[in-house]
Amino acid sequence: MHVTLLLAAAVPWMAVHAYNLTAPDYNRQVRPNEGGATDVVDIGIFTNSIRTVSEIDMTIVLDVFLQAEWYDPRLIGSWNSIYQDIHGFHRSQCRNSLCNETTITMGRDFAQLIWKPDFYLPQAIKIVPADNYNDNVCVRFRFDGKMFYSNRFIITHSCPMKLAFFPFDKHTCVITIGSYKYHDGLVSMIYSPALSGMYDDQETANFIVEPHNPLEAYSNESSEYMGD
């Protein structure tokens, strides 16, 4: 059997702290440009490993990092205070390259405080955290409000197969990612090759991971409730 997986990012070191956002009116339930322009979110999947393929269930099980980048200008005023909380001094007091960064790396504790895009995989059967012992969440916060988010999951995904030529068959598993909450053009999710892929030295017998032409637009259609 030969499987081509059409998806297509890497996870950095993360710190653990308690953070206070300086913007008193910050609401993580509200998108950055609420009431204004569309929020553009670059998304991707970094494949850590392909665990199993089931011809019986017609599913594929993946160990992946779901990743995204976007801008949240509401957080810019919090950057210096978070930097100082991590290093114990203001960035202007930095005297060497080790502390002269423009991006702060944090983990799940900070991710729970901020707005994040909602990943919706319509053909996913099951999505669970990779494990219960490690954080597996990374947030990078740049001084100009650019955010990077990465979270590791185990995904069981539908992959329809035609087995007429088994075991010499080939299959293509297409993974679609969109937003479930924002389906009226408020958030635009764009596939990013830079956030997707696999490790350069990773070997996957009988599997090929490659980018796929993204949809021009993805929408979650809803119908009016008709009552009883």
N, C-alpha and C positions, 0 to 999 in steps of 0.2 A: 504493500500500500504506500502511496505517495500523497502527502497532504501539503497543500500550499495555504499558508495562513496569511490573510490580508489584514494586517494591522500595522501596527507599527508603533527610552528616554532616561537618566541614570540618577541614582540617589546619593546625596552627599552626607557628610557627618552632621549630626544634629546635637544641639545643646538642650539642657533642661533647666528652666527658670520659671519664676512667677512674674507675670508682666501686667503692667497697668497702662491702658491706652489713655493718652492725654486728652483726646477729644471727648468731652462729656456727653455729646449727643450721638456718639458712634453707635450704630445699630447693625449687628451682624446679620440680621434677618432681611436687611434692605440692600439691594445691589448698589455698587459705587455711584453710578450715574442715575439714580432713581429720579424720575421725572424729567430726565434729559435724554442724552444720546444713548444709542445702543452700546452696551458693554461688550467688547470684543475679547474672547477668551481663546487662546491657543491651547489645543489639547493633543494628547498623544498617549500611546501605550508602549512602555518599555517591557519587553518580554524577558523575565528572569529565567523561566524554563517552561517547556511544554511537558506536562506530566503524563497525561494519558489521552488516547483517542479511542472512543468506543464505537465500533460499527453497529453494535446492538442498539444502543441508545441514540446513536448519531449525535454524539457530543464530543467536545474537546475540553480538557481541563488545563488551565493556564495559571502559572505563577507570574503575576505582572505588577508593574507600578503604573497606576493611573496618574497622569500628570497634567498640569495646566499652568498657564502663565496669563496674567492680566494686570491691569493697573487699578489701584485703589487710592486715589489722591487724598482721601480722608485720613489716611494713616501717616502721611508725611510728617505731620507735627509730632508724632510719637516716636519717630526714628531715633532722635538724639537721646531721649530718656531711656529707651530700650537698650541702646548702645551702652549708655552709662551704667545701666543695671547689670549688664553682662561683664563689662570690663572694670567697673568701679571708678571710672573717670570719664570726663568728656572727651570726645574725639579730638578736639583741638589740643589736648594735652598729650596726645600720642607722639612718641619720639622714635618709633621704629616701624618697619613695614608689617610686623606681625599684627598690629592693632589698627593699621591705616586702611581698613577695608571700607567699602561703600555698600556692602551687602551683609546683612546679619542672617545667620542660619539658626533656625529654631525647630522645635518638634511639635508633638501633638498638643501640648499645653497652650501654645500660642495659636495653633490652628483652630482650637475650639473658641477662640475669642473673636475671630474675624469672619467676614463674608467669604464664602467659597462657592464656586459653581457646583451645581448638582449634576453628577454624572448619571445619565440614564442609558442603559444598554437594553434595548427592547427585546433582543433575542437571548439575553442571559437567563439561565435557569437558576443559578445559585451564585451568590457573591458573598464570601466570608473573609474576615481578616486573615492574614498569613499565619499568625500565631498570637498567643495570648501573653507572651513574655517580653517581647521587644516592641519598641515604639513603632517602628516602620512607617513613620510619618515625618516628612521634612517640609519646612516652610522657609523660603529665602525671601527676605524683605530688603529691597534696595532703597536707598535714601530718597529716590524720586517717586516712590510709591509702586514700583513694579514688584509683583508678587509671583513667586514660584511655589507650587504645591505638588507634593508627590506622596502617594499612599499605596502601600502594598496589599494586594488581595489575591485570593485564590478564586478564579472564575470558572464555573462550569457553563459552557456556552453551546448553544445549538449549532450543529453543522450538518445540514442535510447532505446525504451521500447517495450516489448511485453505484451499486456494488456488482454490476453486471460483469465486470472484468476482475473481480476480486480473485487473488490478492494483488493483482497488478493495476489496481484502480488508482485514480488521482482525484483529489478533492480540493475545493477551495472554500475556506471558512471565512466568511465576511463578518466583521464586527463593526456595528454601527454605534456611535456614541452621540448622544444629544442631550438636551436639557428637558427634564420633565416639567419643572416648575415654570420656566420662562419659555413659552411657546408662541409668543405674540411679537417676535422680533426684538424683545427687550435685551436678550443676550444672544450674541452670535458666536457659536463655537466653530473654530476653524482648525482643521487637521494640521499638525505641525510635524514635519519629518525630524526636526531638531529635538523633539521631545519623545521620539519613538525609535524603536529598533531593538537590537540585542547586543550583548557583549561581543567585541570583535573576535575573540578567541573561542567563542561558544560553539560547540558542535551539537547539532540536532539531527540524528539519523532519520532520514525519510521526511524531514520537515523543512520547509522554506518559509521564512518570514520576510515579507516584502511590503512596501507601501502600496496603497490602492488609491485610485482617483477618488477624491472625496466628493460627497454630495455638495452641490452648490448651496443648498439650504436644507436644513432638517427641521421639521416641525412636528409637534405632538398634537395631533388633531383631537378636538374634544367635541362632543355633541351635547345639545341642550337636554337637561333632565326633563322627561316627559310626564313624570308623576305616575301615580298608580292607575 
